[in-house]
Amino acid sequence: MLTTGKDYDYVRDQMDLPRLYALNEYQVKFPPADIGVQRLCRILEAFMGIEDHSNPQEVDDEDDLEEMLNAFPQG
């Protein structure tokens, strides 16, 4: 719900895991404009010469999805 800004009923009825993963990846690359604190931190880091050397981890969505689906037996 925090990622989408929508209420619980919308997220439960309209979102699935592939869409949620895609939305999370998109927001990592292009954060929403209302996240002012993160932008301020990035501006200060750039001004002070602090560089982020961490690499985002690659996520294999198919394996994660398969694991989760296997946790719920078909009835």
N, C-alpha and C positions, 0 to 999 in steps of 0.2 A: 504494500500500500504506500509506503514511503517513496519507493522508486517511481511509482506511477502518479502519485498525487490524487488518486481516486479512492473511493470508499471501498469497504470490504466486499460488498455485494458485487460491484463492478469487477473487481479483481478476480473473485471466485468464479463469476459467470463468463467473463470475456478473455481472461488471460490463460495461456498454457505455458509450459516450461520453455519450449523453443522461443516463443515471443519474449518471455521474461529474460532469457539469456541474451537475446539480441538487443533488448532494451538496455540491459546492464552494460554490455559491451559498447553500445553507442554512447551512453552517458559517461563512460570512462574517457572516451575520445572527445566528446563534446558535452561538457557538464551543463546543466540548466543555468540560465542567466541569474536566477535568484540565489545561487550559491556564492554569496559575496565573500564569505570568510575564506573559502578555498582560493578564490581569485586574489584576495589580498595577500595570502600567504605566498602564492606563486610570484606575485609582484615583488614582495619583500625578499624572497629567495633569489630572484633574478638580480635585484638591486645589490644584494650583499654577496653575490657570486656563489651561492650554494647551488650545487647541481644534484639532481636526483639520478643516481646510477642504477637504481633497481629496475629490472625488466619485468613487465607484467607476465604472469605465467600463462602459457597456452593451455586452454581448456578443451578437452575432447568431449564435446557435448553428447555424442552418441553413446560413449561408454557410460557416462553418468546417467543418462536417461535410461539406458538398458538396465543398469544396476537398480535404479529406483523402481522400474516396472517389474523387475524380478522380485522385489520385496513384497509386491502385492499379488497374490495368486488370483488367477481368474476364477470367477464363481459362477 
